Amino acid sequence: MVYPDLGRGVSWLSWGRLRYAHTQGILLGWLGNAFFAFLYHGVPILTGRPITSRRLGLWMFGLWNFAIVAPGWVLVLSGISQPLEWAEFPLIVDALVVVALGLALVQFLPGFFARGLESLYVSSWYVIGALVFTLLAYPMGNLVPEFVPGASGAAFSGLWIHDAIGLFVTPMALAVIYFVIPASMHRPVYSHFLSMLGFWLLFFLYPLNGTHHYVYSVIPMPAQIGAIAASALLGVTVVIVVSNLFLSMRGAGWIAKDPGLRFVATSTLFYLIVSVQGASQAQMAVQQTVHFSDWVVGHSHMAMLGFASFAAAGGLVHVWQRIPWARYNARAIRWSYWLLVAGMVTMFVDLTIAGIVQGRMWQTAAPWIESVVATRPYWLVRVLSGFVLAAGFISLLLGLTTGPVGAGRLELEEGVGTEPAAEVSPRLSSAAAMEASS
């Protein structure tokens, strides 16, 4: 946008194709891999049982990365794609995603039901909900719009836009957050009741609010009003969830010492910001100004690169420190955190202001091109903040691949300890203790 002719004459460098690769790369390439990786640590602790099969895990890794993500990128950069938001990979890749999600159910879910539902901690519920509902919602958002024309197809696409975030990314991120906080604090969450209330409200309300992408459209007004109301109620739900999480972190300080906890604490703050913003921008008076503007772009980046990515990074760092043979570079992890915070906050504030400037100009009689000229300085700041974010992710990679072997475990031994925390599966731990005593 700052240099629109940068890739002139090179089709695979065109903005549209790169954007497709960008969105699917974040959703499936980065977050999908990070969340699945965390489950290999979290599920055995939450269930007291191993995952189904190591061999199945290798097949899942190969399928996800070498039959879905890599070929999907090649296809969309070659111009073979679907013109659907968050569903850009072509149908052949979509079919493989459904297969991979089915394998994930087989790999991760059986252990949750071995002792009955009464033993499930809230992270367990979020993992179950994410995997089951995503398997059901993915075909709806990626296949149905291909066969349902017009506004009806757009409505299905709008539902998937939010289901991808609300039924996969959000519950997986919250599963990580609810795991890392008690494991690092060695104290149970503040309220199990509030955690479960947040879970059920999320899965009841989130599927309803996707239509708020089409306020003032030809989609029937009752559907629009329902989505607006669901969005407002979801904002209240997030306030409940975040309050419970911050109360669970009382005593950790403004900047947590434990690096995994530091990432997930920031993720929790970003979750509050992006959710309150989403609830407000769904309202018709706000939507009238910000729709199609960079405000929405800033909102989506705060969701995926702020809330979700910080949760994923926190989960990976938490796990990595507990692997005896893993290299760990504490300095690079610290740099990663601060670079990601600086880049994310700068980009979010910049795009939010840019969106307001665009929206206000579009409501005047000024020519559209004037809004483009007025936005160019904000786009330059966005580019610079993107470089900072990229440096943060590179530092995260270096933090997990360089440094002394076992350095992360040594840091834990001097801090919170390396034993699996009973607080992440309290009822399961109580049952195990009773069995041992008997």
C-alpha positions in Angstrom: 0.0 0.0 0.0 2.9 2.3 0.6 4.6 1.1 -2.6 1.8 -0.5 -4.6 4.0 -1.1 -7.7 6.7 -3.0 -5.7 5.7 -6.4 -7.2 4.6 -5.0 -10.5 4.7 -7.6 -13.3 5.2 -10.5 -10.8 1.8 -12.1 -10.3 2.6 -14.1 -7.2 3.8 -10.8 -5.5 0.4 -9.1 -6.1 -1.3 -7.8 -3.1 -4.4 -10.0 -3.3 -2.4 -13.3 -3.5 0.0 -12.3 -0.8 -2.9 -11.4 1.5 -4.4 -14.9 1.0 -1.1 -16.5 1.9 -0.8 -14.1 4.9 -4.2 -14.9 6.4 -4.1 -18.7 5.9 -0.5 -18.7 7.0 -1.3 -17.1 10.3 -4.4 -19.2 10.9 -3.2 -22.6 9.8 0.6 -22.3 9.5 1.5 -20.4 12.7 -1.5 -20.8 15.1 -2.6 -24.2 14.0 0.9 -25.7 14.5 1.5 -23.8 17.8 -1.8 -25.0 19.3 -1.4 -28.6 18.2 2.2 -28.6 19.6 1.0 -27.3 23.0 -1.7 -30.1 23.1 1.1 -32.8 23.1 2.2 -31.3 26.5 -1.2 -30.2 27.9 -3.5 -33.2 27.0 -1.5 -35.8 29.0 -1.4 -33.6 32.0 -5.1 -32.7 31.8 -6.2 -36.3 31.2 -3.6 -38.4 33.1 -3.2 -40.4 29.9 -0.9 -40.3 26.8 -2.2 -39.1 23.5 -3.5 -41.8 21.2 -0.5 -42.5 19.0 2.9 -41.1 18.3 2.8 -42.4 14.8 -0.6 -40.7 14.2 1.1 -37.5 15.5 3.8 -37.8 12.8 1.1 -38.3 10.1 -0.8 -35.3 11.4 2.3 -33.1 11.3 3.1 -34.2 7.7 -0.5 -33.8 6.5 -0.9 -30.4 8.1 2.3 -28.9 6.9 3.2 -30.7 3.7 -0.3 -31.5 2.3 -2.2 -28.4 3.6 -0.1 -25.3 4.5 2.7 -25.6 1.9 0.6 -26.7 -1.1 -2.1 -24.2 -0.1 0.5 -21.4 -0.2 1.7 -22.5 -3.6 -1.8 -22.7 -5.0 -3.0 -19.3 -3.8 0.2 -17.6 -4.9 -0.3 -19.3 -8.3 -3.8 -17.8 -8.5 -5.8 -20.9 -7.6 -8.0 -20.0 -4.6 -11.4 -19.3 -3.2 -12.5 -15.6 -2.9 -13.7 -16.2 0.7 -12.5 -14.5 3.8 -10.4 -16.8 6.0 -11.2 -19.6 3.5 -8.9 -18.8 0.7 -7.3 -22.2 0.2 -9.0 -24.2 -2.7 -11.4 -27.0 -2.1 -8.9 -29.8 -2.5 -6.9 -28.3 0.4 -10.1 -27.8 2.4 -10.9 -31.5 2.2 -7.5 -32.3 3.6 -8.1 -29.8 6.5 -11.3 -31.7 7.4 -9.4 -35.0 7.4 -6.6 -33.5 9.6 -9.2 -32.1 12.1 -10.8 -35.5 12.2 -7.4 -37.0 13.0 -6.9 -34.4 15.7 -10.1 -35.6 17.4 -8.8 -39.1 17.4 -5.4 -38.0 18.7 -6.4 -35.7 21.5 -9.9 -36.3 22.8 -10.3 -40.0 24.0 -8.4 -39.4 27.2 -10.7 -36.6 28.3 -13.6 -39.1 28.6 -11.8 -41.8 30.5 -12.7 -40.6 34.0 -16.0 -38.9 33.1 -16.9 -35.3 32.6 -16.7 -34.4 36.3 -12.9 -34.6 36.2 -12.5 -32.1 33.4 -10.7 -28.8 34.0 -11.8 -25.7 32.0 -8.8 -26.1 29.6 -10.1 -29.5 28.8 -13.5 -28.2 27.9 -12.0 -25.5 25.6 -9.9 -28.1 23.8 -12.9 -30.4 23.2 -15.0 -27.5 22.1 -12.4 -26.1 19.7 -11.7 -29.4 18.0 -15.3 -30.5 17.7 -16.9 -27.3 16.6 -14.1 -26.4 14.2 -14.6 -29.8 12.5 -18.3 -28.9 12.1 -17.9 -25.3 11.1 -15.0 -25.6 8.6 -17.1 -27.2 5.9 -19.8 -24.7 6.4 -17.5 -21.7 5.8 -15.3 -23.3 3.1 -17.7 -25.4 1.1 -21.3 -24.0 1.5 -20.6 -20.6 0.0 -19.3 -22.3 -3.2 -22.8 -23.7 -3.8 -25.1 -21.0 -2.2 -25.1 -17.9 -4.3 -25.6 -14.2 -3.4 -26.3 -12.8 0.1 -27.1 -16.2 1.5 -23.6 -17.5 0.6 -22.1 -14.3 2.0 -24.0 -14.9 5.3 -22.4 -18.4 5.6 -19.0 -16.9 4.8 -19.5 -14.3 7.5 -20.4 -16.9 10.1 -17.2 -18.8 9.3 -15.1 -15.6 9.5 -16.0 -15.4 13.2 -16.2 -19.2 13.8 -12.6 -19.5 12.7 -11.6 -17.0 15.4 -14.3 -17.8 17.9 -14.5 -21.6 17.7 -10.9 -22.5 17.0 -8.5 -19.7 17.7 -10.2 -18.3 20.8 -10.9 -21.5 22.7 -7.5 -22.9 21.9 -5.8 -19.7 23.1 -8.0 -19.7 26.3 -7.1 -23.4 26.9 -3.4 -22.4 26.9 -4.0 -19.4 29.1 -6.1 -21.3 31.7 -3.3 -24.0 31.7 -0.3 -21.7 32.0 -1.6 -19.4 34.7 -2.2 -21.9 37.4 0.8 -24.0 36.4 3.0 -20.9 36.8 1.3 -19.4 39.8 0.9 -22.8 41.5 -2.5 -21.7 42.6 -6.0 -22.7 41.2 -7.9 -20.2 39.0 -9.8 -17.7 41.0 -13.3 -19.1 40.2 -14.0 -22.4 38.4 -17.6 -21.3 38.1 -16.7 -18.1 36.2 -14.4 -20.1 34.0 -17.1 -22.5 33.0 -19.7 -19.7 32.6 -17.3 -18.0 30.2 -16.9 -21.3 28.3 -20.6 -21.9 27.7 -21.4 -18.3 26.9 -18.6 -18.2 24.3 -19.8 -21.3 22.5 -23.5 -20.1 22.7 -22.9 -16.6 21.5 -20.0 -16.7 19.1 -21.7 -18.7 16.3 -24.4 -16.0 16.3 -22.4 -12.9 15.7 -20.7 -13.4 12.3 -23.4 -11.5 10.5 -22.3 -8.3 12.1 -19.8 -8.2 9.2 -22.9 -7.4 7.0 -24.6 -4.6 9.0 -26.5 -2.3 6.5 -26.5 -5.2 4.0 -29.4 -7.0 2.2 -29.2 -9.8 4.8 -32.5 -9.7 6.8 -32.5 -7.2 9.6 -33.5 -9.7 12.3 -30.3 -11.6 11.6 -28.2 -8.4 11.7 -29.9 -7.3 15.0 -29.3 -10.8 16.5 -25.6 -10.6 15.6 -25.3 -7.1 17.1 -26.9 -8.2 20.3 -24.7 -11.4 20.5 -21.6 -9.2 19.9 -22.6 -6.9 22.8 -23.3 -9.9 25.1 -20.0 -11.5 24.1 -18.2 -8.3 25.2 -19.7 -8.8 28.6 -18.7 -12.4 28.6 -15.1 -11.5 27.9 -15.1 -9.0 30.8 -16.1 -11.9 33.1 -13.4 -14.2 31.7 -10.7 -11.6 31.8 -11.6 -10.6 35.4 -11.3 -14.2 36.4 -8.0 -14.6 34.7 -6.4 -11.4 36.2 -7.7 -12.4 39.7 -6.0 -15.7 39.1 -2.7 -13.9 38.5 -2.9 -11.6 41.5 0.6 -11.4 43.1 2.4 -11.9 39.8 3.2 -8.2 39.4 2.7 -5.9 36.5 5.3 -7.7 34.4 5.4 -11.4 35.4 8.8 -12.8 35.9 8.0 -16.2 34.4 8.3 -15.7 30.6 5.4 -18.0 29.6 3.1 -16.3 32.2 4.3 -12.9 30.9 3.1 -13.8 27.4 -0.3 -15.1 28.4 -0.9 -12.2 30.8 -0.4 -9.8 27.9 -2.6 -12.0 25.7 -5.3 -11.7 28.3 -5.1 -7.9 28.2 -5.2 -7.9 24.4 -8.2 -10.3 24.6 -10.1 -7.7 26.6 -9.1 -4.8 24.3 -10.0 -6.6 21.1 -13.3 -8.0 22.4 -14.6 -4.7 23.8 -13.6 -3.1 20.5 -15.4 -5.8 18.6 -18.5 -5.4 20.7 -18.6 -1.6 20.1 -17.8 -1.8 16.3 -20.7 -4.2 15.8 -23.1 -1.5 16.8 -24.7 0.3 13.9 -23.7 3.8 14.8 -20.0 2.8 15.0 -20.2 0.4 12.0 -21.5 3.3 9.9 -18.1 5.0 10.2 -15.5 2.3 10.5 -16.8 -0.4 8.1 -14.3 -1.2 5.3 -11.7 1.1 7.0 -8.3 0.3 8.6 -10.0 0.2 12.0 -11.2 -3.3 11.1 -7.7 -4.3 9.9 -6.3 -3.2 13.2 -9.0 -5.1 15.1 -8.2 -8.4 13.2 -4.4 -7.9 13.8 -5.0 -7.4 17.5 -7.0 -10.6 17.6 -4.6 -12.8 15.6 -1.2 -11.3 16.3 -2.1 -9.9 19.7 -4.4 -12.1 21.7 -3.9 -15.4 19.9 -0.2 -15.2 19.1 0.8 -14.1 22.6 -1.2 -17.0 24.0 0.5 -19.4 21.5 3.9 -18.0 22.2 3.3 -18.2 26.0 2.2 -21.8 25.7 5.3 -22.8 23.6 7.7 -21.1 26.0 6.0 -22.8 28.9 6.4 -26.2 27.3 9.9 -25.6 25.9 11.3 -24.8 29.4 10.1 -28.2 30.6 11.9 -30.2 27.8 15.3 -31.4 29.2 17.0 -31.7 25.9 15.7 -28.4 24.4 17.9 -25.4 23.7 16.7 -22.2 25.4 17.8 -18.6 25.1 16.3 -16.5 27.8 17.7 -13.2 26.4 16.1 -13.9 23.0 12.8 -14.7 24.6 12.9 -11.4 26.5 13.7 -9.5 23.4 10.9 -11.3 21.6 8.3 -10.3 24.1 9.2 -6.6 24.1 9.5 -6.4 20.3 6.2 -8.1 19.8 4.5 -5.8 22.4 6.0 -2.7 20.7 5.1 -3.8 17.2 1.6 -4.9 18.1 0.6 -1.8 20.1 2.1 0.5 17.5 0.3 -1.2 14.6 -3.0 -1.4 16.5 -3.1 2.3 17.5 -1.9 3.4 14.1 -4.6 1.4 12.2 -7.3 2.4 14.6 -6.6 6.1 14.1 -6.2 5.5 10.3 -9.7 3.9 10.3 -11.3 6.9 12.0 -9.6 9.3 9.6 -10.8 7.2 6.6 -14.3 6.8 8.0 -14.8 10.5 8.7 -13.5 11.5 5.2 -15.8 9.0 3.5 -18.7 10.7 5.2 -17.9 14.0 3.6 -18.1 15.0 0.0 -14.3 14.7 -0.4 -13.0 12.6 -3.3 -12.1 9.0 -2.3 -8.5 9.5 -3.4 -8.0 12.2 -0.7 -8.6 9.5 1.9 -5.9 7.4 0.3 -3.5 10.4 0.4 -4.4 11.1 4.1 -3.9 7.5 5.1 -0.4 7.0 3.5 1.5 8.1 6.6 -0.4 5.6 8.7 0.4 2.9 6.2 4.1 3.7 6.5 3.9 3.4 10.3 2.1 0.0 9.7 5.0 -1.2 7.6 7.6 -0.2 10.2 5.6 -1.8 13.0 5.4 -4.9 10.8 9.2 -5.1 10.7 9.3 -4.9 14.5 6.8 -7.7 14.7 8.8 -9.8 12.3 11.9 -9.2 14.5 9.9 -10.3 17.5 8.9 -13.6 15.9 12.5 -14.2 14.7 13.7 -13.6 18.3 11.1 -16.1 19.5 12.4 -18.7 17.1 16.0 -18.0 18.2 14.9 -18.2 21.8 13.6 -21.8 21.2 16.4 -23.0 19.0 19.6 -21.4 20.4 21.2 -21.2 23.8 22.4 -24.0 26.1 20.6 -27.3 26.2 18.4 -27.5 29.3 18.7 -23.8 30.1 15.0 -23.3 30.3 14.6 -26.2 32.7 17.4 -24.8 34.9 15.6 -21.4 35.0 12.4 -23.2 36.1 14.2 -25.2 38.8 15.4 -21.8 40.3 11.9 -20.4 40.0 8.4 -22.0 39.9 9.7 -25.6 39.6 9.4 -28.3 36.9 6.8 -30.6 38.2 3.4 -30.7 36.5 1.1 -28.4 38.5 -1.8 -30.1 40.1 -3.8 -26.9 39.7 -4.4 -27.4 36.0 -6.3 -30.7 36.7 -7.4 -30.4 40.3 -10.1 -33.0 40.4 -8.0 -35.4 38.4 -5.2 -34.9 40.9 -7.5 -35.5 43.8 -8.8 -38.7 42.3 -5.2 -39.9 41.6 -4.2 -39.1 45.2 -7.2 -41.1 46.6 -6.3 -44.0 44.4 -2.7 -43.9 45.6 -3.7 -43.8 49.2 -6.0 -46.7 48.8 
